[in-house]
Amino acid sequence: MSALDKYICVVCNYIYNPEEGDPAHGIPAGTPWEQVPEDWVCPWCQLGKEYFEKHDR
């Protein structure tokens, strides 16, 4: 697992990119997936991290 791995929401296809983070929701650029808080939710569909899987593309 790399700190730059992207993760995709299996419900809405939002892609979490650690290079961008999610600054609008308190996750600064450069934050690897493993350091995203467990209570963070997808900015598109509001579901939790358990709905994300590693994005291999």
N, C-alpha and C positions, 0 to 999 in steps of 0.2 A: 504494500500500500504506500502510495506516495502522498506527500503533503499537497500536491497539486491535483490529486484525483478529483474529478467532477462527480456529482451525484444528481440523479434525476428522480423527480417525483413520479411514481408509477400511476398516479391518478390524473394529473394535469400536464405532465411533461415539463414542468419548470426544471431548469438545470441550475444547481448550485455550483458556481465556479469560485474556488477559493481565491483566485487572483483578483476577483471583483468583490467577493464577500456579499453582504447585504446591508450596506450602510444605512439605508432607510429604516432598518429594523435593528440597528445596534451591532451589526457584525462587520467589523472593518475589513477592508481589502487585505488579503494575505492570510486570512484565518482558515486553516485546514478544517476539513469536515469534522475531524475528531475533537476539535476545540469549539465547535458550534454548540451552544448550550442545549441541553436535552429538552428545554421548554420552548425552543425556537419552533416556529411553524412556517410552512410554505407561504410565501407572500401572495401567491396566486389563489390557492384553494384552502389555506388555513389548516392543513393537516400536519401532523407531527413528523419528526425525523424517521419514525418507523415505516413511513410510506416512501422512503427514498432508498434507491439502490445505486451501486457504483455504475457510472456511465462510461462505457468502454469506447465510445466513438470520439 
